[in-house]
Amino acid sequence: MQTITFPLEGEHIALNDLLKVAGICDSGGAGKALVAAGEVSVDGAVESRKTAKIRAGQVVSVPGVKIRVVAA
């Protein structure tokens, strides 16, 4: 499984935006589709809110990729 470390600037980032800027998908809309399909987990639990606020210290997972969010 590939692990990406994402330095978060600010307090939080929307889940669909994180998937886009981390390079998991090409657009925020594609990120929303991944979330809607139940393919995205946050801290081990499936996340269904497309714009869930992701903060430093959380881990977002999609099949084959884990994104660790850290404070910048």
C-alpha positions in Angstrom: 0.0 0.0 0.0 1.3 3.4 -1.0 1.5 6.0 1.8 1.3 9.8 1.0 2.1 12.4 3.7 0.0 15.5 3.1 1.1 18.7 4.9 -2.0 20.6 5.9 -1.9 24.3 5.8 -4.7 25.7 7.9 -7.2 24.1 10.2 -8.8 21.6 7.9 -9.4 20.6 4.2 -12.6 19.1 2.7 -12.3 15.4 2.0 -13.0 15.7 -1.7 -10.4 18.5 -2.0 -7.8 16.4 -0.2 -8.3 13.5 -2.6 -7.8 16.0 -5.5 -4.7 17.7 -4.2 -3.1 14.5 -3.0 -3.4 13.2 -6.6 -5.8 10.4 -5.9 -8.3 11.8 -8.5 -8.3 14.4 -11.2 -11.1 16.7 -9.8 -13.2 17.4 -6.7 -16.1 15.8 -8.5 -14.2 12.6 -9.0 -13.4 12.7 -5.2 -17.0 13.1 -4.4 -17.8 10.1 -6.6 -15.2 8.0 -4.7 -16.7 9.0 -1.4 -20.3 8.3 -2.6 -19.2 4.8 -3.8 -18.0 4.0 -0.2 -14.4 3.7 -1.3 -13.0 6.2 1.2 -12.2 5.7 4.9 -11.2 8.2 7.5 -9.3 6.8 10.6 -10.5 3.3 9.6 -14.3 4.1 9.2 -16.0 4.5 5.9 -16.8 8.2 5.4 -19.9 9.2 3.5 -19.7 13.0 3.8 -18.0 14.3 0.7 -16.9 17.5 2.3 -16.0 16.1 5.7 -13.4 18.3 7.4 -10.1 16.5 7.6 -7.6 17.7 10.2 -4.0 17.1 11.0 -3.5 13.7 12.6 -6.1 11.9 10.6 -5.5 9.1 8.1 -7.6 8.9 4.9 -7.6 5.6 3.0 -8.7 4.6 -0.5 -8.0 1.2 -2.1 -4.2 0.9 -2.4 -3.4 4.3 -0.9 -3.2 5.8 2.6 -2.9 9.6 3.1 -1.5 10.7 6.4 -2.4 14.3 7.1 0.2 16.2 9.1 0.4 19.8 10.3 2.5 21.9 7.9 
